[in-house]
Amino acid sequence: MAKLIGHKKIRTAVFISGRGTNLKNLIKFSKTKKSPISIDLIISNKKAIGLRYAKQYRIEKKIISFKNKKIAENKILNKLKKENIEFICLAGFLEILSKRFIKNFKKKIINIHPSYLPKYKGLNTSVRALKNKEKFSGCTVHYVSSKLDSGKIIIQKKVQIVKNETKNSLDKKIIKQEHRIYPAAILKIFN
Ligand code: GRF
């Protein structure tokens, strides 16, 4: 992975599908001096709530429907190339990127996942952890590979599940840690 040279930040795109709290957190981080990345493009597969941060922080956004995945990915690849994007952060992006797409950004796409991987890949992680009476859950930042939520782990953090824990209370604890470890993972990669 290329290290940060001089003062130029690594041009980064964030992909979202939802409310975008990780996006907002990454934008704030990117504006700090210590951040190796700048956020120059936001990609979404739909009119996600989180796109409001594109407007708020004056970052270019592009909504691309994944009705036809191949066409969608080609459009995104063209845009990324045009904007000289070198690094991609997935933050609640609900489409699975193809092998072919990932090959174009080898070891340059990372994702945040709301469980202590390899436990609970996929969706509804907190509900499943509670159902199984787990003692802890957590969150993980990992490289994106062609297998869902299975790429090399960069950073992860455990969160305790206490008595009477609800999905809501657990999700709150997890997202708080997500906002800590996503920037930490980026620092770990580039420093
Ligand atoms: C987070 O829990 C993240 O781990 C998962 O999707 C959620 C996105 O939340 N991949 P937000 O849109 O960043 O608030």
Boltz pocket constraint, residues with backbone or C-beta under 6 A from the ligand:
constraints:
  - pocket:
      binder: B
      contacts: [[A, 16], [A, 18], [A, 19], [A, 20], [A, 21], [A, 22], [A, 23], [A, 50], [A, 90], [A, 91], [A, 92], [A, 93], [A, 112], [A, 113], [A, 114], [A, 139], [A, 175], [A, 178]]
      max_distance: 6.0
